[in-house]
Amino acid sequence: MHGYIKTGNSQPAWLFPFVVIVVLILSVLPLARLAMVGIAAFADGGVMAVLGDASLWSATYYTVVTAILGTIISLIIGCLFAFLLTLTDIRAKELLSFCFVLPMMIPPQVTALAWVLMSGPSSPLLKALHIAPPLGSPQPLYSVGGIALLYGVQHAPLVYLALRAGLMTLPRDGVEAARLSGASSLRVFRDIILPLSLPGIIAGAAISFVSCTGNFGIPAILGIPASIFTLPTLIFTKFSAFTSRTFGDVAVLSAIIAVISVVGLMIQDRALRGRDYRVIGLSGASAAFELGIWRFAFTPLVWVILFFMLAAPFFALLAGALVPAYGVPLTFKTMSLHAFEEILFRQAVTRTAFINSLSLAGATALCLLVVTVLAAYALTRRKDVVSRIVSSLIEIPYSLPGIVMAVSFILVFAAPIPILHVSLYGTIWIILIAYFSSFFAVSLKPVVSAFHQLDPALEEAARLSGAGFFRRLADIIVPLIAPAAGASVILVFLIACNELTISALLWSAGTQTLGVAIYNLDDSGSSDLASALSVLVVVMVVVLMLLLELLAKRLPKGVVPWRG
């Protein structure tokens, strides 16, 4: 038993301390550094200068208002889809679920660009259909309402997934008993299903609100042209106009975003207190409502919503990529593949962005997998308070807005690393480490789910036969968790490849990512190139999601989010 913690626990003695050190570096160190700079700014009076700046209060107002409105829109759309796809006999549920979750996987700046190309007087698609508003009409999306609408579209899948998880555990026998007692479908929904759904609705609302608060891509594309700044875009502009006070200012601004996010989560916690419903008896969403004649109303409704969430913006994006300039109508004469040729074969910047994003996403997914297999092993074998604290610390960077984590890592690596005297600031390595921190939780979840389903007797038998830890890992554990590990790699790759918020602050010349390249191309007026690059990104997202779909049958429940 030498080298292991205790009888009945097959962990090597070094394993849990290794996981703790990794978590301290990736979670605790950057947030502690952010707190220290914020406190220093407070001590030397810098906070008062920030608090006295009118742009802060304007940005805070727009952040909160757009987040609240966006959350309301995401609740309406997300709840509609969750109830219909989980509790009714509507057809093509899996296809509808796959399509509905897709906007969440598409980068927010791509969503914003697509909607801009789909609306307004200069839309190539609307001009081709001869339904564009008159020239000189304002672009309706360059507004608080436009930002909120796209927040709602982007984050409705988060509400859907949170609510659906709760609906899957509804008491089937309770619903059937109410039906047998003569209760109408409306009465069953109002008196049984809706009260039991409230925790899922509240959780979805909180996740959506926090995601809206930290969103950078949508307000950057829609807000900056209209001089509507949210806190993430204000931080971005502060870094663009760098001064000696910038670090202190952005630390305070990041702390305000973190506080708004935490307040949202605290309201969720408060709302859920006292709503601990225990489900007794059989559970499952097979207690479905038969739509009957209502199918002819709801089926077209969900497909129409999906058309405007997915198909129409994609066609607008494609139209924008096929015309020589924004505002030119799409016709057989104007149609050209020039933009695709340009970004794939001629533009060094976009080639570099492709290489950087694919390399960063691949390295993040594979390196994190090695760490998460060890972390999942350690955390599922321990049942104490310390392991629960470590698990919570892993979740924090992913739950905080990306802009907060980006600022934290800038503050950690702004100066050369002590002893080594190596500077990571301005290199691709700082983006990679920030990705490790932000996506650790994403990588860990599928692997932990797989570990919970493993029978420990297999490993115990191998251990008693004299197999060492790494031998057991290679011969027993890794083959059994391989499907979940594959899903973990694809999920992290998918999210990291399309990331913008973190890299928008951390990139420098030569380290542009796809998200940054799309934003910069659009910002410089090359909307055809931005559109072409966005089309390729959307195609890549769909392909990766289809790969996950193919793996789905071999994975633990909940790993592929859009499947039951």
C-alpha positions as CSV (number, residue, x, y, z in Angstrom):
1,M,0.0,0.0,0.0
2,H,3.1,2.3,0.0
3,G,2.6,5.4,-2.0
4,Y,-1.3,5.4,-1.8
5,I,-3.4,7.4,0.5
6,K,-5.3,4.7,2.4
7,T,-6.9,1.3,2.1
8,G,-9.9,1.3,-0.3
9,N,-8.6,4.4,-2.1
10,S,-6.3,3.7,-5.1
11,Q,-5.1,7.3,-5.5
12,P,-1.3,7.8,-5.5
13,A,-0.2,10.2,-2.8
14,W,1.0,12.8,-5.3
15,L,-2.2,13.0,-7.3
16,F,-4.5,15.2,-5.3
17,P,-1.8,17.8,-4.4
18,F,-1.0,17.9,-8.1
19,V,-4.6,18.8,-8.9
20,V,-4.7,21.4,-6.1
21,I,-1.5,23.1,-7.5
22,V,-3.0,23.2,-11.0
23,V,-6.3,24.7,-9.7
24,L,-4.3,27.3,-7.6
25,I,-2.4,28.4,-10.7
26,L,-5.4,28.5,-13.1
27,S,-8.2,29.7,-10.8
28,V,-6.9,31.2,-7.6
29,L,-3.8,33.1,-8.8
30,P,-5.4,35.2,-11.5
31,L,-8.4,36.2,-9.4
32,A,-6.3,36.9,-6.4
33,R,-4.1,39.2,-8.6
34,L,-7.2,41.0,-9.9
35,A,-8.4,41.5,-6.3
36,M,-4.9,42.8,-5.3
37,V,-4.8,45.4,-8.1
38,G,-8.4,46.5,-7.3
39,I,-7.5,47.0,-3.7
40,A,-4.3,48.9,-4.6
41,A,-6.4,51.1,-6.9
42,F,-8.8,51.7,-4.0
43,A,-5.9,52.5,-1.6
44,D,-4.3,55.2,-3.9
45,G,-7.6,56.9,-4.7
46,G,-7.8,55.5,-8.3
47,V,-11.2,54.0,-7.6
48,M,-12.7,57.4,-7.0
49,A,-11.5,58.6,-10.4
50,V,-13.1,55.6,-12.0
51,L,-16.3,56.0,-10.1
52,G,-16.5,59.7,-11.0
53,D,-16.3,58.9,-14.7
54,A,-19.7,59.3,-16.5
55,S,-18.7,56.6,-19.0
56,L,-18.6,54.0,-16.2
57,W,-22.2,54.7,-15.1
58,S,-23.4,54.8,-18.7
59,A,-21.7,51.5,-19.5
60,T,-23.1,49.9,-16.2
61,Y,-26.6,51.1,-17.1
62,Y,-26.4,49.6,-20.7
63,T,-24.9,46.4,-19.3
64,V,-27.7,45.8,-16.8
65,V,-30.5,47.0,-19.1
66,T,-29.4,44.9,-22.1
67,A,-28.7,41.9,-19.9
68,I,-32.2,42.1,-18.3
69,L,-34.0,42.5,-21.6
70,G,-31.9,39.8,-23.2
71,T,-32.7,37.5,-20.3
72,I,-36.4,38.1,-20.7
73,I,-36.2,37.3,-24.5
74,S,-34.1,34.2,-23.9
75,L,-36.6,33.0,-21.2
76,I,-39.6,33.4,-23.6
77,I,-37.9,31.5,-26.5
78,G,-36.0,29.0,-24.3
79,C,-39.1,28.0,-22.1
80,L,-41.3,27.6,-25.2
81,F,-38.8,25.2,-26.8
82,A,-38.1,23.3,-23.5
83,F,-41.8,22.7,-22.8
84,L,-42.7,21.8,-26.4
85,L,-39.7,19.5,-27.0
86,T,-39.7,17.8,-23.6
87,L,-43.4,17.5,-22.7
88,T,-45.3,17.2,-26.0
89,D,-45.5,14.7,-28.9
90,I,-44.2,17.3,-31.4
91,R,-42.3,15.6,-34.2
92,A,-38.6,15.7,-35.1
93,K,-37.6,16.5,-31.5
94,E,-33.9,15.5,-31.8
95,L,-33.5,17.6,-35.0
96,L,-35.3,20.6,-33.4
97,S,-33.1,20.3,-30.3
98,F,-29.9,20.1,-32.3
99,C,-30.9,23.1,-34.4
100,F,-32.0,25.1,-31.4
101,V,-28.7,24.6,-29.5
102,L,-26.7,25.6,-32.5
103,P,-26.8,29.4,-31.9
104,M,-25.2,28.9,-28.5
105,M,-22.2,27.3,-30.2
106,I,-21.8,30.0,-32.9
107,P,-19.5,32.9,-31.9
108,P,-21.5,36.0,-30.8
109,Q,-19.7,38.3,-33.2
110,V,-20.7,36.0,-36.1
111,T,-24.3,36.1,-34.9
112,A,-24.2,39.9,-34.7
113,L,-22.6,40.2,-38.2
114,A,-25.2,37.8,-39.7
115,W,-28.1,39.8,-38.3
116,V,-26.7,43.1,-39.5
117,L,-26.4,41.6,-43.0
118,M,-30.0,40.3,-42.7
119,S,-31.6,43.6,-41.7
120,G,-31.3,47.3,-42.6
121,P,-31.2,49.2,-45.9
122,S,-27.9,47.8,-47.1
123,S,-28.6,44.1,-46.6
124,P,-27.4,42.2,-49.8
125,L,-30.1,39.6,-49.1
126,L,-33.0,42.0,-48.6
127,K,-31.9,44.0,-51.7
128,A,-31.8,40.8,-53.7
129,L,-35.4,40.0,-52.6
130,H,-36.4,43.7,-53.2
131,I,-37.7,44.1,-49.6
132,A,-34.8,46.3,-48.2
133,P,-35.9,49.4,-46.3
134,P,-35.2,52.7,-48.2
135,L,-31.6,53.9,-48.3
136,G,-30.9,56.2,-45.4
137,S,-33.1,54.3,-43.0
138,P,-31.3,53.5,-39.7
139,Q,-29.9,50.1,-39.0
140,P,-32.4,48.9,-36.3
141,L,-29.9,46.6,-34.6
142,Y,-27.6,49.4,-33.7
143,S,-29.6,50.0,-30.5
144,V,-30.2,48.7,-27.0
145,G,-33.1,46.7,-28.4
146,G,-31.0,45.2,-31.1
147,I,-28.3,44.1,-28.6
148,A,-30.9,42.7,-26.2
149,L,-32.6,40.8,-29.1
150,L,-29.4,39.1,-30.1
151,Y,-28.5,38.3,-26.4
152,G,-31.9,36.6,-26.3
153,V,-31.2,34.6,-29.5
154,Q,-27.7,33.7,-28.4
155,H,-28.6,32.6,-24.8
156,A,-32.1,31.1,-25.3
157,P,-30.4,27.6,-25.6
158,L,-28.9,28.1,-22.1
159,V,-32.5,28.5,-20.7
160,Y,-33.7,25.6,-22.8
161,L,-30.9,23.3,-21.4
162,A,-31.4,24.4,-17.8
163,L,-35.2,24.0,-17.9
164,R,-35.1,20.7,-19.9
165,A,-32.9,19.1,-17.2
166,G,-35.6,19.8,-14.6
167,L,-38.5,18.7,-16.9
168,M,-36.8,15.3,-17.5
169,T,-37.3,14.5,-13.8
170,L,-41.0,15.5,-13.5
171,P,-43.2,13.0,-11.6
172,R,-44.8,10.9,-14.4
173,D,-47.3,9.2,-12.0
174,G,-48.3,12.5,-10.5
175,V,-49.3,13.9,-13.9
176,E,-51.1,10.6,-14.7
177,A,-53.0,10.8,-11.4
178,A,-54.1,14.4,-12.1
179,R,-55.3,13.3,-15.5
180,L,-57.3,10.4,-14.1
181,S,-58.9,12.8,-11.6
182,G,-60.3,14.7,-14.6
183,A,-57.9,17.7,-14.7
184,S,-57.5,19.3,-18.1
185,S,-54.1,19.6,-19.7
186,L,-54.0,23.4,-18.9
187,R,-54.8,22.6,-15.2
188,V,-52.1,20.0,-15.0
189,F,-49.6,22.4,-16.6
190,R,-50.6,25.3,-14.3
191,D,-50.8,23.3,-11.0
192,I,-48.2,20.6,-11.3
193,I,-45.7,21.2,-14.1
194,L,-45.2,25.0,-13.8
195,P,-44.4,25.0,-10.1
196,L,-42.0,22.1,-10.4
197,S,-40.4,23.9,-13.4
198,L,-39.6,27.1,-11.5
199,P,-36.1,26.0,-10.3
200,G,-35.1,25.2,-13.9
201,I,-36.5,28.5,-15.2
202,I,-34.8,30.5,-12.4
203,A,-31.5,28.7,-13.0
204,G,-31.8,29.3,-16.8
205,A,-32.5,33.0,-16.2
206,A,-29.5,33.4,-13.9
207,I,-27.1,31.6,-16.4
208,S,-28.5,33.8,-19.3
209,F,-28.1,37.0,-17.3
210,V,-24.5,36.3,-16.4
211,S,-23.7,35.3,-20.0
212,C,-25.4,38.6,-21.3
213,T,-23.4,40.6,-18.7
214,G,-20.0,39.2,-20.0
215,N,-20.9,39.1,-23.7
216,F,-18.4,41.1,-25.8
217,G,-19.0,40.1,-29.4
218,I,-22.6,41.3,-29.8
219,P,-22.2,44.8,-28.1
220,A,-18.9,45.3,-29.9
221,I,-20.5,44.8,-33.4
222,L,-23.8,46.5,-32.6
223,G,-23.1,48.9,-29.7
224,I,-19.8,50.6,-30.6
225,P,-21.1,52.1,-33.9
226,A,-24.0,53.6,-32.0
227,S,-21.8,54.8,-29.1
228,I,-23.5,52.3,-26.8
229,F,-20.8,50.9,-24.5
230,T,-21.3,48.0,-22.1
231,L,-18.7,47.2,-19.4
232,P,-16.9,44.6,-21.6
233,T,-16.6,47.0,-24.6
234,L,-15.6,49.8,-22.2
235,I,-12.7,47.7,-20.9
236,F,-11.7,46.9,-24.5
237,T,-11.6,50.6,-25.4
238,K,-9.6,51.4,-22.2
239,F,-7.0,48.9,-23.3
240,S,-7.0,50.5,-26.8
241,A,-6.1,53.9,-25.3
242,F,-3.5,52.5,-22.9
243,T,-2.3,54.9,-20.1
244,S,-0.5,54.5,-16.8
245,R,-3.9,54.2,-15.0
246,T,-5.3,51.5,-17.4
247,F,-4.5,48.5,-15.2
248,G,-6.1,49.9,-12.1
249,D,-9.1,51.2,-14.1
250,V,-9.8,47.8,-15.8
251,A,-9.4,46.0,-12.5
252,V,-12.1,48.1,-11.0
253,L,-14.4,47.7,-14.1
254,S,-13.8,43.9,-14.1
255,A,-14.7,43.8,-10.4
256,I,-18.0,45.6,-11.2
257,I,-18.8,43.0,-13.9
258,A,-18.0,40.2,-11.5
259,V,-20.2,41.9,-8.8
260,I,-23.1,42.2,-11.3
261,S,-22.7,38.5,-12.2
262,V,-22.5,37.4,-8.6
263,V,-25.6,39.4,-7.7
264,G,-27.4,37.6,-10.5
265,L,-26.4,34.3,-9.1
266,M,-27.3,35.3,-5.6
267,I,-30.8,36.3,-6.7
268,Q,-31.0,32.9,-8.3
269,D,-29.9,31.3,-5.0
270,R,-32.4,33.4,-3.0
271,A,-35.2,32.5,-5.4
272,L,-34.5,28.8,-5.3
273,R,-34.4,28.8,-1.5
274,G,-37.5,27.1,-0.2
275,R,-38.2,25.5,-3.6
276,D,-36.6,22.2,-2.9
277,Y,-39.2,20.0,-4.5
278,R,-38.7,16.2,-4.0
279,V,-39.9,14.0,-6.8
280,I,-41.4,10.9,-5.5
281,G,-42.2,7.9,-7.8
282,L,-41.5,7.5,-11.4
283,S,-39.9,10.4,-13.2
284,G,-39.3,11.1,-16.9
285,A,-40.6,13.3,-19.7
286,S,-42.6,10.4,-21.3
287,A,-45.6,12.0,-19.5
288,A,-46.1,14.0,-22.7
289,F,-49.0,16.1,-23.6
290,E,-50.6,15.2,-26.9
291,L,-50.8,18.3,-29.0
292,G,-53.7,17.1,-31.2
293,I,-55.0,19.9,-33.3
294,W,-52.5,22.3,-31.7
295,R,-49.7,20.6,-33.5
296,F,-50.7,22.6,-36.6
297,A,-50.1,25.8,-34.7
298,F,-46.9,24.9,-32.7
299,T,-45.0,22.9,-35.3
300,P,-44.9,25.8,-37.8
301,L,-44.2,28.2,-35.0
302,V,-41.0,26.4,-33.8
303,W,-39.7,26.0,-37.4
304,V,-40.4,29.7,-38.1
305,I,-38.5,30.7,-35.0
306,L,-35.6,28.5,-36.0
307,F,-35.7,29.9,-39.5
308,F,-35.1,33.4,-38.2
309,M,-32.6,32.3,-35.6
310,L,-30.5,30.1,-37.9
311,A,-31.4,29.8,-41.6
312,A,-32.1,33.5,-42.5
313,P,-29.0,34.9,-40.7
314,F,-26.8,32.2,-42.4
315,F,-28.2,33.0,-45.9
316,A,-27.6,36.7,-45.1
317,L,-24.0,35.8,-44.1
318,L,-23.5,33.8,-47.3
319,A,-25.0,36.6,-49.4
320,G,-22.6,39.1,-47.7
321,A,-19.6,36.8,-48.5
322,L,-20.7,36.5,-52.2
323,V,-21.0,40.2,-53.0
324,P,-18.0,42.5,-53.6
325,A,-19.0,45.0,-50.9
326,Y,-21.6,45.7,-48.2
327,G,-24.7,47.2,-49.7
328,V,-24.4,45.5,-53.2
329,P,-27.4,43.4,-54.0
330,L,-26.8,39.7,-54.6
331,T,-27.4,38.9,-58.3
332,F,-25.8,36.4,-60.7
333,K,-23.7,39.3,-62.0
334,T,-22.4,40.4,-58.6
335,M,-22.0,36.9,-57.2
336,S,-18.3,35.9,-56.7
337,L,-16.2,33.5,-54.6
338,H,-13.5,36.2,-54.4
339,A,-13.9,36.7,-50.6
340,F,-13.4,33.0,-49.9
341,E,-10.3,32.9,-52.2
342,E,-8.9,36.0,-50.5
343,I,-9.2,34.7,-46.9
344,L,-8.1,31.2,-47.7
345,F,-5.2,31.8,-50.1
346,R,-4.2,35.5,-50.2
347,Q,-4.7,37.1,-46.8
348,A,-1.8,36.2,-44.4
349,V,-3.8,37.6,-41.4
350,T,-6.7,35.1,-41.9
351,R,-4.3,32.2,-42.5
352,T,-2.5,33.1,-39.3
353,A,-5.8,33.4,-37.5
354,F,-6.8,29.9,-38.7
355,I,-3.5,28.4,-37.6
356,N,-3.6,30.2,-34.2
357,S,-7.2,29.2,-33.5
358,L,-6.9,25.6,-34.5
359,S,-3.5,25.3,-32.7
360,L,-4.8,27.0,-29.5
361,A,-8.1,25.0,-29.5
362,G,-6.3,21.7,-30.2
363,A,-3.6,22.3,-27.6
364,T,-6.2,23.4,-25.0
365,A,-8.5,20.4,-25.6
366,L,-5.7,17.8,-25.6
367,C,-3.6,19.2,-22.7
368,L,-6.7,19.8,-20.6
369,L,-7.8,16.2,-21.2
370,V,-4.6,14.9,-19.6
371,V,-5.2,17.1,-16.6
372,T,-8.9,16.4,-16.4
373,V,-8.6,12.6,-16.5
374,L,-6.3,12.9,-13.4
375,A,-8.5,15.5,-11.8
376,A,-11.7,13.5,-12.4
377,Y,-10.0,10.4,-10.9
378,A,-8.9,12.3,-7.8
379,L,-12.2,14.2,-7.3
380,T,-14.5,11.2,-7.8
381,R,-12.4,9.0,-5.4
382,R,-12.6,11.6,-2.6
383,K,-15.8,12.6,-0.8
384,D,-14.5,15.2,1.6
385,V,-15.0,19.0,1.9
386,V,-11.6,19.8,0.3
387,S,-12.5,18.0,-2.9
388,R,-15.8,19.9,-3.1
389,I,-13.9,23.2,-2.7
390,V,-11.4,22.3,-5.4
391,S,-14.4,21.3,-7.7
392,S,-16.0,24.8,-7.0
393,L,-12.7,26.6,-7.8
394,I,-12.5,24.8,-11.2
395,E,-16.0,26.1,-12.0
396,I,-15.4,29.8,-11.1
397,P,-13.3,30.9,-14.2
398,Y,-15.9,29.4,-16.6
399,S,-18.8,30.9,-14.7
400,L,-17.2,34.4,-14.7
401,P,-17.4,36.6,-17.8
402,G,-14.4,36.0,-20.1
403,I,-13.4,39.6,-20.0
404,V,-12.8,39.3,-16.2
405,M,-10.5,36.3,-16.8
406,A,-8.6,38.1,-19.6
407,V,-7.9,41.1,-17.4
408,S,-6.8,38.8,-14.5
409,F,-4.3,37.1,-16.7
410,I,-3.0,40.4,-18.1
411,L,-2.4,41.5,-14.5
412,V,-0.6,38.2,-13.7
413,F,1.7,38.3,-16.7
414,A,2.1,42.0,-17.4
415,A,5.5,41.8,-15.8
416,P,8.1,39.1,-16.5
417,I,7.7,35.9,-14.5
418,P,10.0,36.1,-11.3
419,I,13.1,33.9,-11.3
420,L,12.5,32.8,-15.0
421,H,12.5,36.4,-16.2
422,V,10.3,35.4,-19.1
423,S,7.5,37.6,-20.3
424,L,4.3,35.9,-21.6
425,Y,2.3,39.1,-22.2
426,G,1.9,39.7,-25.9
427,T,2.6,36.1,-26.8
428,I,0.3,33.3,-27.8
429,W,1.1,31.5,-24.5
430,I,-0.9,33.9,-22.4
431,I,-4.0,33.1,-24.5
432,L,-3.3,29.4,-24.1
433,I,-3.0,29.6,-20.3
434,A,-6.2,31.7,-20.1
435,Y,-8.0,29.1,-22.2
436,F,-6.8,26.4,-19.8
437,S,-8.3,28.3,-16.9
438,S,-11.6,29.2,-18.7
439,F,-12.4,25.8,-20.2
440,F,-11.1,23.5,-17.5
441,A,-14.7,23.0,-16.2
442,V,-16.0,22.2,-19.8
443,S,-13.3,19.6,-20.2
444,L,-13.9,18.1,-16.7
445,K,-17.7,17.6,-16.8
446,P,-17.9,14.7,-19.4
447,V,-15.0,12.9,-17.9
448,V,-16.4,13.1,-14.3
449,S,-19.7,11.8,-15.7
450,A,-17.9,8.8,-17.2
451,F,-16.0,8.2,-13.9
452,H,-19.2,8.1,-12.0
453,Q,-20.4,5.3,-14.2
454,L,-17.3,3.1,-13.8
455,D,-17.4,0.0,-11.6
456,P,-14.5,0.5,-9.2
457,A,-14.2,-3.3,-8.8
458,L,-12.4,-3.6,-12.1
459,E,-9.7,-1.2,-11.1
460,E,-9.5,-2.7,-7.6
461,A,-8.9,-6.2,-9.0
462,A,-6.1,-4.9,-11.2
463,R,-4.6,-3.1,-8.2
464,L,-4.7,-6.2,-6.1
465,S,-3.0,-8.1,-9.0
466,G,-0.1,-5.6,-8.7
467,A,-0.9,-3.2,-11.5
468,G,0.5,0.3,-10.9
469,F,-1.5,3.5,-11.2
470,F,-0.4,4.4,-14.8
471,R,-0.9,0.7,-15.9
472,R,-4.4,0.7,-14.6
473,L,-5.0,4.1,-16.2
474,A,-3.8,2.9,-19.6
475,D,-5.4,-0.6,-19.6
476,I,-8.7,-0.1,-17.8
477,I,-9.7,3.4,-17.1
478,V,-8.8,5.2,-20.4
479,P,-10.5,2.6,-22.7
480,L,-13.7,2.8,-20.6
481,I,-13.9,6.6,-20.5
482,A,-12.7,7.0,-24.2
483,P,-16.1,8.1,-25.6
484,A,-16.5,10.8,-22.9
485,A,-12.9,11.9,-23.4
486,G,-13.6,12.3,-27.1
487,A,-16.7,14.4,-26.4
488,S,-14.6,16.5,-23.9
489,V,-12.0,17.2,-26.6
490,I,-14.6,18.1,-29.2
491,L,-16.6,20.4,-26.8
492,V,-13.5,22.3,-25.7
493,F,-12.1,22.5,-29.3
494,L,-15.5,23.8,-30.5
495,I,-15.8,26.5,-27.8
496,A,-12.1,27.5,-27.8
497,C,-11.9,27.7,-31.6
498,N,-14.7,30.3,-31.7
499,E,-13.7,32.3,-28.6
500,L,-13.4,36.1,-28.9
501,T,-13.8,37.7,-25.4
502,I,-10.6,36.5,-23.9
503,S,-8.4,36.8,-27.1
504,A,-9.8,40.2,-27.9
505,L,-7.8,41.6,-24.9
506,L,-4.8,39.2,-25.1
507,W,-4.0,39.1,-28.8
508,S,-1.1,41.0,-30.3
509,A,0.5,41.1,-33.8
510,G,0.8,37.5,-35.1
511,T,-1.4,36.0,-32.3
512,Q,-4.9,36.9,-33.8
513,T,-7.5,34.2,-33.5
514,L,-10.5,33.6,-35.8
515,G,-12.8,35.6,-33.4
516,V,-10.4,38.6,-33.4
517,A,-9.9,38.3,-37.2
518,I,-13.7,38.4,-37.9
519,Y,-14.1,41.4,-35.6
520,N,-11.2,43.3,-37.1
521,L,-12.2,42.6,-40.7
522,D,-15.7,43.9,-40.0
523,D,-14.4,46.9,-38.0
524,S,-12.1,47.9,-40.9
525,G,-15.0,47.8,-43.4
526,S,-14.2,44.4,-45.1
527,S,-17.6,42.9,-44.4
528,D,-17.3,40.5,-47.4
529,L,-14.1,39.0,-46.0
530,A,-15.6,38.9,-42.4
531,S,-18.7,37.2,-43.8
532,A,-16.7,34.6,-45.8
533,L,-14.6,33.8,-42.7
534,S,-17.8,33.6,-40.6
535,V,-19.4,31.2,-43.1
536,L,-16.4,28.9,-42.7
537,V,-16.6,29.1,-38.9
538,V,-20.3,28.2,-38.9
539,V,-19.7,25.2,-41.2
540,M,-16.9,24.0,-38.8
541,V,-19.2,24.4,-35.8
542,V,-21.9,22.3,-37.5
543,V,-19.4,19.6,-38.5
544,L,-18.0,19.3,-34.9
545,M,-21.5,19.2,-33.5
546,L,-22.4,16.4,-35.9
547,L,-19.3,14.5,-34.7
548,L,-20.6,14.8,-31.2
549,E,-24.0,13.6,-32.4
550,L,-22.3,10.5,-33.8
551,L,-20.6,9.8,-30.5
552,A,-23.8,10.5,-28.5
553,K,-25.0,6.9,-28.1
554,R,-21.7,5.9,-26.4
555,L,-21.6,8.8,-24.0
556,P,-23.0,9.2,-20.4
557,K,-26.2,11.2,-20.1
558,G,-25.9,15.0,-20.3
559,V,-22.5,15.1,-22.1
560,V,-24.1,16.0,-25.4
561,P,-26.3,18.9,-24.3
562,W,-29.0,18.8,-27.0
563,R,-29.8,15.1,-26.5
564,G,-32.1,13.6,-23.8
